[in-house]
Amino acid sequence: MRLAKIALPVPLPHALTYQVPDKLAATCVHGARVVCAMGSRRLIGVVLEVYEGEPEPGFKTRPVAEVLDGGSLPEELVAFLREVSSYYLAPIGEVVRLALPPQEREATESLTTTASLFDKPKGVATRMVAYAEPTTSSAPDEEAKLTGAARGLLAKLRAVGKTPVARLTEEWSTARNILKKLESLGVVALVKDEAVQDPFFAEPLPRDEEKDLTAPQKEAERVLTEALVSGESRPYLLHGVTGSGKTEVYMRAIGVAKGLGKSTILMVPEIALTPQLVSRFRARFGDGVAVLHSGLTPKERLRMWRSLRKGEVDVAIGARSALFAPLENVGLVIVDEEHDSSFKQEEGVRYHARDMALLRAHRASAVCVLGTATPSLESEHLARTGKLVRLSLPERARAQALPKMHVVDLRHIGAGPTGDKRISLPLHRAIEKNLAAGGQTILFLNRRGFAPALRCQACGTVASCPNCSVALTFHKAKGAIMRCHTCDHEEPLQSNCVKCKSRDVALEGLGTEKLEETLAAAFPTARIARLDRDVAGGKDAEKVLAKVRAREVDILVGTQMVTKGHDLPEVTLVGVIAADAALTMPDFRASERAFQLLVQVAGRAGRGDTAGEVYVQTYDPKHVSLLFGVRHDTMGFVAAELENRRELGYPPFSRVVLVRVDAVDEDVAKLAALELAGLARRAAGEAVYVLGPAPSPLARVRNRHRFQIMLRSADRASLRASALAVVRGIPSLPRTVRAHVDVDPVQML
């Protein structure tokens, strides 16, 4: 009997066994996408293994219902998914689900037996529009007789390629008549096609030419080219200061890969914040790139997946989910801003896309490039131990100097004219000077809202979320409400203390909303914009950044969204309002994150023709993160922090698994955590350090009490055995308890 192990998108720890009917034997192969019955549902799964044998005694196997048309998953990708499942102790079906076409991930239960990758998704309308595109033909004699408008329109089409006719009529009122003439000459073709709704492809772009390289860029290009041509699978750390031209090195490497017939995966921290980066790749390589992002409609996502699978597009750009792009012959995997914590998935399958990029590249015999100005300590340790090859870009590509850094010690320096100490006198004067010179300013404050707390001046009580153990943040612009940034609970601003009923309550602290208001009063002629999750979630962020690039903004106030690698050449001043904020987090990575944020936001200044300046406001100017950050001394900070980690036995000198347990009843959650901690200790003995259980730093979220257990060891085998014991013990916990295991956690909250 022919049997198949099939991973279905359900949270089971193993694949399920199904019979393969004779009529499907030729198509039900490794990697095939199949429809299988599970209870009363019909689910799409992926074949992991096909073999001859008999079902286990006492188990009745059901037949595979159908093999879907439209392509199986590449064999290399299926093997990679199995390793992801094994490493992160995650159900194989949930991991495989990450690589299925998005339309199938979202509506697997309602599929009929005629479902196909090429079917039109239900409920998605298709709008056809007219396009004009240049042909490969030319008619020199006839073209010489064309009007100036006709020659201009033809030149644009030849520069940018296929363009909607409606967009051409916006520039040339007679475009339709001109196009008919050009069509008759055979130099332009008029076609009907589906309307493009993807904002990343809304505008055609002129072709971008390769730029001159600096000597370090040339060396990096040479090394990567040799590796790609030789088929050598080696990982690289491209360490370049902000503005050093890492993107140009990426594009050169992608060009080489394309010339060799190899495909590329490029991952960025947050695709909605990097349209400028995507535009550069489109300008260089045309529309033959797939951009994977949440703004796509279901049909667009399905079409994009199909284009990648069929090999019509050989470059996939996206956030962490691009890791699972169904590309054949992967030759290059790039992780831009590899230090960014958003590459770690914090729910579901808790994988780290940077770490798994190294694994996928290794499995595919591909070159992997991790690029950053501030290497994560994990990547830096790999480079120092010879597991990553370092490629250095020590200077900015346009020979601009790194910005001049000024430290403002808030213990001794008072407020400027605003009266708010968070806008110190030196920073206020620098903003005045920069505005007068016509420069743009970025002010970084990693705290959104108007005020982070409402405190009773009589008894000291802080207004807190009723569902979570966090303070409520006041949002003035959204109707004077108090909001929890953990569970989104909202309530009106209270005029009385909830504990003592005193009316003597006051807002404390500074958020981006209040900072924006204060600046507007202090600099009434300045054009001020804000970039945080309250005003620019998702794709709306690009609207704000586009205004900055168009010089419609003089001062940009923002959270860490402003640090994400934006190239804003007119920004000549950066102010870090509260450099100490990241240092107070209960996390052994706090210093590392503070250093990275400081260097990244400082790197936005002085990328154009004018030198930049950065003002760093702090109450702790002697902190190691700030001392090295204001000197742009990444290697000095890394050396000091690695030594601290070595002494404490923290990553990268050990590995960590975090077990999180929560329940509505605090005692039930604590008992469950104690049980899992006991399993962990008994499984690994003294080789694994088990800390806890203890209340999580956020002890209550959405009315559920949270405990956590940390497993730490330099012995990977012992740590895995301990974590596996926990995973096997979770099903025996009371049904009211939720528990999960996070391998290599990034957030310790």
C-alpha positions in Angstrom: 0.0 0.0 0.0 1.3 3.4 -0.9 1.2 5.8 2.1 2.0 9.5 2.5 3.1 11.6 5.5 1.2 14.9 5.1 1.6 18.1 7.1 -1.8 19.7 7.5 -2.2 23.3 8.9 -3.3 22.2 12.3 -1.3 22.4 15.7 -0.5 18.7 15.8 3.1 17.8 16.7 3.5 15.4 13.8 2.4 14.7 10.2 -0.6 12.5 9.5 -0.6 9.3 7.4 -3.0 9.0 4.4 -3.4 6.4 1.6 -2.4 7.4 -1.9 -5.0 6.1 -4.4 -3.6 4.5 -7.6 -5.0 7.3 -9.7 -2.9 9.9 -7.8 0.3 7.9 -7.5 2.0 9.8 -10.3 1.2 13.3 -8.8 1.2 12.7 -5.1 4.9 13.1 -4.6 7.3 14.9 -2.2 6.3 18.5 -1.8 2.9 18.2 -3.6 0.0 20.3 -2.3 -2.9 18.0 -1.6 -6.5 18.2 -0.3 -7.2 15.8 2.6 -10.2 15.2 4.8 -9.8 15.7 8.5 -13.0 15.1 10.4 -15.6 17.1 8.5 -13.1 19.5 7.1 -11.1 19.5 3.9 -7.7 21.0 4.4 -4.7 21.6 2.1 -1.5 20.1 3.2 2.0 19.2 1.9 3.4 15.8 1.2 6.5 15.3 3.3 7.2 11.6 2.4 5.7 8.9 0.2 6.5 5.2 1.0 5.2 1.6 0.6 3.9 0.1 3.8 1.0 -0.7 6.0 -0.8 1.6 8.5 -0.1 1.2 12.2 -2.3 -1.5 13.8 -5.5 -0.1 15.0 -5.4 3.0 12.8 -7.6 3.5 9.8 -6.1 5.7 7.1 -8.2 7.9 4.8 -7.3 8.4 1.2 -5.8 11.6 -0.2 -8.8 13.4 -1.9 -6.9 15.4 -4.5 -3.6 16.7 -5.7 -3.7 20.4 -6.5 -2.5 21.8 -9.8 -0.2 24.7 -10.0 3.0 23.5 -8.5 4.4 21.6 -5.5 6.8 23.2 -3.0 10.4 22.9 -4.0 12.1 19.9 -2.4 14.8 22.2 -0.8 12.0 24.3 0.8 10.2 21.2 2.2 13.4 19.9 3.8 14.0 23.4 5.2 10.5 23.6 6.7 11.1 20.3 8.5 14.3 21.6 10.1 12.5 24.8 11.2 9.8 22.7 12.9 12.4 20.6 14.6 14.6 23.5 15.8 11.7 25.6 17.2 9.8 22.6 18.5 6.8 23.8 16.5 4.0 21.7 14.9 5.1 20.8 11.3 1.7 21.7 9.9 1.9 25.2 11.4 5.4 25.6 9.8 4.3 24.3 6.4 1.4 26.7 6.5 3.9 29.6 6.4 5.0 28.5 2.9 1.5 27.8 1.4 0.0 30.4 -1.0 -1.7 33.1 1.1 -5.1 32.4 -0.3 -4.9 28.8 0.9 -3.6 29.9 4.3 -6.6 32.0 4.9 -9.5 29.9 3.6 -8.4 26.3 3.6 -11.6 24.9 5.2 -13.9 26.0 2.4 -12.0 24.6 -0.6 -13.8 22.3 -3.0 -12.3 19.4 -4.8 -11.7 21.6 -7.9 -9.5 24.0 -6.0 -6.4 25.0 -7.9 -3.7 27.5 -7.6 -5.0 29.0 -10.8 -8.5 29.4 -9.6 -9.8 32.9 -9.1 -10.3 33.5 -5.4 -13.9 33.9 -4.5 -15.2 37.4 -3.9 -12.3 39.1 -5.6 -13.3 41.2 -8.6 -11.0 41.8 -11.5 -10.7 45.2 -13.1 -9.2 45.4 -16.5 -7.4 48.6 -17.7 -5.6 49.7 -20.8 -1.8 49.7 -20.8 0.7 51.0 -23.3 4.1 49.3 -23.6 7.1 49.9 -26.0 7.9 47.2 -28.5 11.4 46.1 -29.6 10.8 47.7 -33.0 11.8 51.2 -34.1 11.0 53.4 -37.1 13.7 56.1 -37.1 12.5 57.9 -40.2 8.9 58.0 -39.0 9.8 58.8 -35.4 11.8 61.8 -36.6 8.5 63.3 -38.0 6.7 62.9 -34.7 5.5 66.0 -32.6 7.4 66.9 -29.5 4.6 65.4 -27.3 4.7 62.2 -29.2 8.5 61.9 -29.0 8.3 62.7 -25.2 5.6 60.0 -24.6 7.5 57.4 -26.6 10.7 58.2 -24.7 8.9 57.8 -21.3 7.5 54.4 -22.3 11.0 53.3 -23.4 12.4 54.5 -20.1 9.8 53.1 -17.7 8.1 50.3 -19.6 4.4 49.2 -19.5 2.3 52.1 -18.2 -1.5 52.6 -17.7 -3.0 54.7 -20.5 -5.0 56.7 -17.9 -1.7 57.8 -16.2 -0.3 58.9 -19.5 -3.3 61.1 -20.2 -2.6 63.0 -16.9 0.7 64.2 -18.5 -0.4 64.4 -22.2 -4.0 65.4 -22.8 -3.8 63.9 -26.3 -2.1 60.7 -25.2 -4.8 58.4 -26.6 -4.4 59.9 -30.1 -0.7 59.8 -29.8 -0.7 56.2 -28.8 -2.9 55.2 -31.8 -0.2 56.8 -34.0 2.6 55.1 -32.3 0.8 51.8 -32.4 0.4 52.1 -36.2 4.1 52.6 -36.4 4.7 49.3 -34.5 6.7 51.0 -31.8 4.0 50.8 -29.1 1.5 48.0 -28.2 -1.8 48.7 -26.5 -3.0 45.8 -24.3 -5.6 45.1 -21.7 -4.5 43.8 -18.3 -5.6 43.7 -14.7 -5.3 46.9 -12.7 -2.3 47.0 -10.4 -3.4 47.8 -6.8 -0.1 47.1 -5.1 1.2 50.5 -3.9 4.8 49.4 -4.5 4.1 49.1 -8.2 1.6 52.0 -8.6 4.2 54.2 -10.4 6.5 53.2 -13.3 10.1 54.1 -12.6 12.9 55.1 -14.9 15.8 52.7 -15.0 18.5 53.1 -12.4 22.1 52.8 -13.5 24.9 51.3 -11.5 26.7 53.8 -9.3 30.4 54.1 -8.9 31.7 52.0 -6.0 34.1 52.9 -3.2 37.1 50.7 -2.8 35.5 48.7 0.1 32.3 48.3 -1.9 34.4 46.9 -4.8 36.0 44.5 -2.5 32.7 43.3 -1.1 31.3 43.0 -4.6 34.4 40.9 -5.7 34.1 38.5 -2.8 30.4 38.0 -3.2 30.7 37.6 -7.0 33.4 34.9 -6.6 31.3 33.0 -4.1 28.2 33.2 -6.4 30.1 32.1 -9.5 31.9 29.2 -7.6 28.6 28.0 -6.0 30.3 28.3 -2.7 27.9 28.4 0.2 29.4 30.8 2.7 27.6 33.3 5.0 28.9 36.9 5.2 28.4 39.8 7.6 28.3 43.0 5.6 29.2 45.5 8.3 29.0 49.1 7.0 28.4 52.4 8.8 25.2 54.2 8.1 25.2 55.6 4.5 28.1 53.3 3.4 26.2 51.9 0.4 25.2 48.5 1.5 22.2 48.6 -0.8 24.3 49.1 -3.9 26.4 46.0 -2.9 23.1 44.0 -2.5 22.0 45.1 -6.0 25.4 44.2 -7.6 25.2 40.7 -6.0 21.6 40.3 -7.1 22.6 41.2 -10.6 25.3 38.5 -10.6 22.9 36.0 -9.3 20.3 36.8 -12.0 23.1 36.5 -14.6 23.8 33.0 -13.3 20.1 32.0 -13.4 19.9 32.0 -9.6 17.0 33.5 -7.5 17.3 35.8 -4.6 15.5 36.4 -1.3 15.9 39.8 0.3 14.4 40.4 3.8 14.0 43.8 5.4 12.7 44.5 8.9 9.4 46.1 7.9 8.4 46.3 4.3 5.8 49.1 4.8 8.6 51.4 6.0 11.0 50.7 3.1 9.2 51.7 -0.1 12.2 53.8 -1.0 14.4 50.7 -0.9 11.9 48.7 -3.0 11.8 51.5 -5.5 15.6 51.3 -5.9 15.4 47.6 -6.7 12.5 48.1 -9.1 14.4 50.9 -10.9 17.4 48.6 -11.3 15.7 45.3 -12.1 12.3 46.4 -13.4 9.1 44.9 -12.3 10.6 41.4 -12.2 10.7 41.5 -8.4 8.0 40.2 -6.1 7.2 42.4 -3.1 5.6 40.4 -0.3 3.6 42.5 2.1 0.3 42.7 4.0 -1.1 45.5 1.8 -1.8 43.1 -1.1 -5.2 41.8 -1.8 -5.7 38.0 -1.5 -5.7 37.7 -5.3 -2.5 39.8 -5.6 -0.8 37.7 -3.0 -1.8 34.5 -4.8 -0.6 35.8 -8.1 2.7 36.8 -6.5 3.2 33.4 -5.0 2.4 31.8 -8.4 4.9 34.0 -10.2 7.7 33.0 -7.8 6.8 29.3 -8.0 6.8 29.3 -11.8 10.0 31.2 -12.0 8.5 34.2 -13.7 10.0 36.4 -11.0 13.4 35.5 -9.4 13.7 38.2 -6.7 11.5 38.1 -3.6 11.6 41.2 -1.3 9.7 41.2 2.0 9.7 41.1 5.7 10.4 37.8 7.6 7.8 35.8 5.7 9.9 36.2 2.5 12.1 33.5 4.0 9.5 31.0 2.8 9.2 32.2 -0.8 8.8 29.1 -3.1 11.8 29.9 -5.3 13.7 27.3 -7.2 17.5 27.5 -7.4 18.0 29.9 -4.6 21.5 31.4 -4.9 21.4 34.4 -2.7 19.7 35.3 0.6 20.1 38.8 2.0 19.0 40.0 5.4 19.1 43.8 5.6 19.4 45.4 9.1 20.0 41.9 10.5 20.1 43.3 14.1 16.4 44.3 14.0 14.3 42.5 16.5 11.3 42.4 14.1 12.9 39.4 12.4 11.8 37.3 15.3 8.2 36.1 15.1 6.6 36.5 18.5 3.5 34.3 18.2 2.6 31.1 16.4 5.8 29.5 15.0 8.4 31.6 16.9 11.2 31.5 14.4 13.9 34.0 13.9 14.2 34.9 10.2 17.8 35.9 10.4 18.9 32.7 11.9 16.8 30.6 9.5 18.1 32.6 6.5 21.5 31.2 7.3 20.0 27.7 7.4 18.0 28.0 4.2 21.0 29.4 2.4 23.1 26.5 3.7 20.6 23.9 2.6 20.3 25.6 -0.9 24.1 25.9 -1.3 23.5 29.6 -1.5 25.4 32.7 -0.4 23.9 34.5 2.6 24.6 38.1 3.4 23.7 39.7 6.7 23.9 43.5 6.4 23.9 46.1 9.2 25.6 49.1 10.7 25.2 47.7 14.2 25.7 44.0 14.2 23.8 41.9 16.7 26.0 40.3 19.2 25.0 36.9 17.9 26.2 37.7 14.4 29.3 39.5 15.7 30.2 36.4 17.7 29.8 34.2 14.6 32.1 36.5 12.7 34.7 36.4 15.5 34.7 32.7 15.6 35.0 32.3 11.8 31.4 31.2 11.1 30.7 34.4 9.2 33.1 36.2 6.8 33.2 39.9 7.6 33.0 42.4 4.8 33.6 45.9 6.0 32.4 49.3 4.6 34.0 51.7 7.1 33.2 55.0 5.4 30.1 56.6 3.9 29.7 56.0 0.1 29.6 59.7 -0.8 32.6 60.6 1.4 30.3 62.5 3.9 31.6 62.6 7.4 29.7 60.9 10.1 27.5 63.3 12.1 29.0 65.3 14.9 27.7 64.1 18.3 26.8 66.3 21.2 25.8 64.9 24.7 23.4 66.9 26.7 23.5 66.0 30.4 20.0 66.6 31.7 21.2 66.5 35.3 23.0 69.8 34.8 21.4 71.4 31.7 17.9 72.9 32.0 15.0 73.5 29.7 15.0 75.8 26.7 12.3 78.4 26.0 9.5 75.8 26.0 10.0 75.2 29.7 10.1 71.4 29.1 13.4 69.9 30.2 13.0 67.2 27.5 13.7 70.0 25.0 16.9 71.3 26.5 18.4 74.7 25.7 21.2 73.3 23.5 18.7 71.2 21.5 16.3 74.1 21.2 19.0 76.4 19.9 20.2 73.7 17.4 16.7 73.4 16.0 16.4 77.1 15.6 19.8 77.2 13.8 18.9 74.3 11.5 15.5 75.8 10.6 17.2 79.1 9.7 19.7 77.2 7.5 16.9 75.3 5.7 17.8 71.9 7.0 15.4 69.2 8.2 15.3 67.8 11.7 14.4 64.4 13.2 13.5 64.2 16.9 13.5 60.6 18.2 11.3 59.7 21.2 10.4 56.0 21.5 7.2 56.6 23.4 3.9 57.4 21.5 0.9 59.2 22.9 0.6 62.5 24.7 1.6 61.4 28.2 2.6 58.0 29.4 1.0 58.2 32.8 -1.7 59.9 34.8 -0.7 60.1 38.5 -2.6 61.1 41.6 -0.6 63.8 43.4 -2.2 63.0 46.7 -1.6 59.2 47.0 0.8 58.5 44.1 -1.5 56.0 42.3 -1.0 55.7 38.6 -4.0 55.0 36.4 -3.5 51.4 35.1 -5.2 49.1 32.6 -7.9 46.9 34.3 -6.8 44.0 32.1 -3.0 44.4 32.1 -0.3 45.3 34.6 0.7 48.5 32.7 0.0 52.2 33.0 -2.6 53.8 30.7 -1.2 56.3 28.1 -3.1 59.5 27.5 -3.9 60.2 23.8 -5.1 63.8 23.3 -5.7 63.7 19.6 -8.0 60.7 19.7 -10.6 62.3 21.9 -8.8 62.7 25.2 -8.7 58.9 26.0 -6.5 56.7 28.1 -5.3 53.7 26.2 -3.4 50.5 27.0 -0.7 49.8 24.4 -0.8 46.1 25.3 -4.5 45.1 25.0 -5.9 48.3 23.4 -8.3 48.9 26.2 -9.6 52.5 26.1 -11.4 54.7 28.7 -12.1 58.4 29.1 -9.6 60.6 30.9 -10.5 60.5 34.6 -10.6 63.7 36.7 -10.5 61.8 40.0 -8.0 59.2 41.4 -9.5 55.7 41.2 -8.1 54.9 44.6 -8.5 57.9 46.9 -10.9 59.9 44.7 -8.7 63.0 44.9 -9.1 65.5 42.0 -5.4 66.3 42.2 -4.4 64.2 39.3 -1.8 65.2 36.7 -0.3 63.9 33.4 3.3 62.9 33.6 6.0 62.2 31.1 6.3 63.0 27.4 5.1 61.2 24.3 5.5 61.9 20.6 2.0 63.6 20.5 2.9 66.1 23.2 6.3 66.7 21.8 4.7 67.5 18.4 2.4 70.0 20.1 5.2 71.6 22.2 7.3 72.1 19.1 4.4 73.6 17.1 4.0 76.2 19.8 7.8 76.9 20.0 8.4 77.0 16.3 5.1 78.3 14.8 6.4 78.7 11.2 7.9 75.2 11.1 6.1 72.4 9.3 6.0 69.5 11.7 5.0 65.8 11.1 4.8 62.8 13.3 5.7 59.2 12.5 4.4 56.6 14.9 1.8 53.8 15.0 -1.0 56.2 15.9 -0.7 58.3 12.7 1.2 56.1 10.3 0.4 52.4 10.7 1.5 50.1 7.8 1.6 51.6 4.3 0.5 55.1 5.6 4.0 55.6 6.9 5.2 56.1 3.3 2.9 59.1 3.0 4.7 60.8 5.9 8.1 59.9 4.5 7.2 61.1 1.0 6.4 64.5 2.5 9.8 64.6 4.2 11.6 63.7 1.0 9.5 66.4 -0.9 10.7 69.0 1.7 7.2 69.5 2.9 8.3 68.8 6.5 10.8 70.7 8.5 10.7 68.7 11.8 9.8 65.0 11.9 8.9 63.6 15.4 8.9 59.9 15.7 9.4 56.6 17.5 11.8 53.9 16.3 9.9 54.0 13.0 12.3 56.8 12.1 15.4 54.7 12.6 14.5 52.0 9.9 17.2 52.8 7.3 15.5 55.7 5.6 17.7 57.8 3.2 16.6 61.4 3.8 19.5 63.5 2.4 18.2 66.9 3.7 18.1 65.8 7.3 21.0 67.6 9.0 20.0 67.5 12.6 18.8 64.6 14.9 17.8 65.0 18.5 17.5 62.0 20.8 15.0 63.2 23.4 15.4 60.4 26.0 18.4 58.2 25.3 18.0 56.4 28.6 14.5 55.0 27.9 15.7 51.7 26.4 18.1 51.1 29.2 15.4 50.6 31.8 13.9 47.5 30.2 14.2 44.2 32.3 16.2 42.5 29.5 19.8 41.4 29.2 19.7 42.9 25.7 18.7 46.4 26.9 22.2 47.9 26.4 22.6 46.4 23.0 19.2 47.7 21.8 19.9 51.2 23.2 23.2 51.3 21.4 21.7 50.1 18.1 18.8 52.7 18.3 21.2 55.5 19.0 23.6 54.7 16.1 20.8 54.0 13.7 18.8 57.2 14.4 22.1 59.2 14.4 22.8 57.7 11.0 19.8 59.6 9.5 21.8 62.9 9.8 24.2 64.3 7.2 23.6 61.8 4.4 23.4 64.7 1.8 25.8 67.4 1.0 25.6 69.2 4.4 27.3 67.8 7.5 25.0 66.4 10.2 24.8 66.9 13.9 23.2 64.8 16.6 22.1 65.9 20.1 21.8 63.1 22.6 19.9 64.0 25.8 20.6 61.7 28.8 20.7 61.4 32.6 23.4 58.8 32.4 26.1 60.1 30.0 28.6 57.5 31.3 26.6 54.5 30.3 28.6 52.2 28.1 25.9 52.3 25.3 26.1 56.0 25.1 29.8 56.4 25.5 30.5 54.1 22.5 27.4 55.3 20.6 28.4 59.0 20.5 31.9 57.9 19.3 30.3 55.8 16.5 32.5 53.0 18.0 30.5 49.9 17.2 33.5 47.5 17.6 34.3 49.0 21.0 30.8 48.5 22.2 30.6 45.0 20.9 33.9 44.0 22.6 32.7 45.4 26.0 29.2 43.9 25.8 30.5 40.5 24.6 32.7 40.4 27.7 29.8 41.2 29.9 27.7 38.5 28.3 30.6 36.0 28.7 30.9 36.7 32.4 27.1 36.2 32.9 26.8 33.2 30.6 24.2 34.8 28.4 23.9 34.5 24.6 25.8 34.3 22.4 27.9 32.2 24.9 24.8 30.1 25.7 21.4 29.5 24.4 18.1 30.3 26.0 14.6 28.8 25.9 11.8 30.8 27.5 8.7 29.0 28.7 5.6 31.2 29.1 2.5 30.1 31.0 -0.7 32.1 31.5 -4.2 31.6 32.9 -7.1 33.6 34.3 -6.5 32.2 37.8 -3.1 33.2 39.1 -2.7 30.1 41.3 -3.5 27.8 38.4 -1.0 29.5 36.2 1.7 29.3 38.9 1.1 25.6 39.6 1.3 24.8 35.9 4.5 26.7 35.6 6.0 24.9 38.6 5.1 21.6 37.0 6.8 22.5 33.7 9.9 23.8 35.6 10.1 20.5 37.4 9.9 18.6 34.1 12.7 20.8 32.7 15.0 20.2 35.7 14.5 16.4 35.7 15.2 16.1 32.0 18.5 17.9 31.9 20.1 17.7 35.3 22.8 20.2 36.1 23.7 20.9 32.4 20.8 23.3 32.1 20.2 26.3 34.4 16.5 26.6 35.1 15.4 30.0 36.4 11.9 30.3 37.8 9.0 30.1 37.5 8.6 33.8 38.2 6.0 36.4 37.3 6.7 37.8 33.8 7.8 41.4 33.7 4.3 42.1 32.3 2.6 40.0 35.0 -0.9 40.3 33.7 -2.1 40.8 30.1 -5.7 40.7 29.0 -6.8 39.5 32.4 -4.5 36.5 32.3 -1.7 36.0 34.8 1.7 35.3 33.3 4.7 33.3 34.6 7.8 32.4 32.8 10.7 29.9 33.1 14.1 30.5 31.6 16.2 27.5 30.5 19.8 28.4 29.7 22.8 26.2 28.7 25.9 26.2 26.6 25.1 22.5 25.9 22.6 22.5 23.0 21.7 18.8 23.4 20.9 19.1 27.1 18.9 22.3 26.5 16.9 20.7 23.7 16.2 17.6 26.0 14.9 20.0 28.7 12.8 22.0 26.3 11.3 18.8 24.8 10.3 17.6 28.2 8.4 20.8 28.6 6.7 20.5 25.2 5.6 17.0 26.0 4.2 18.1 29.4 2.1 20.9 28.0 -0.8 18.8 26.8 -1.3 17.4 30.4 -1.9 20.9 31.9 -5.5 22.0 32.7 -7.4 23.3 29.6 -7.6 26.7 31.1 -3.8 27.1 31.0 -1.9 28.3 27.9 1.8 27.5 27.6 4.3 27.8 24.8 8.0 27.4 24.3 10.1 30.1 22.7 13.5 29.0 21.4 16.1 31.8 21.2 13.7 34.5 22.5 14.4 38.1 21.6 11.8 39.8 23.9 12.1 38.7 27.5 8.7 40.2 28.5 
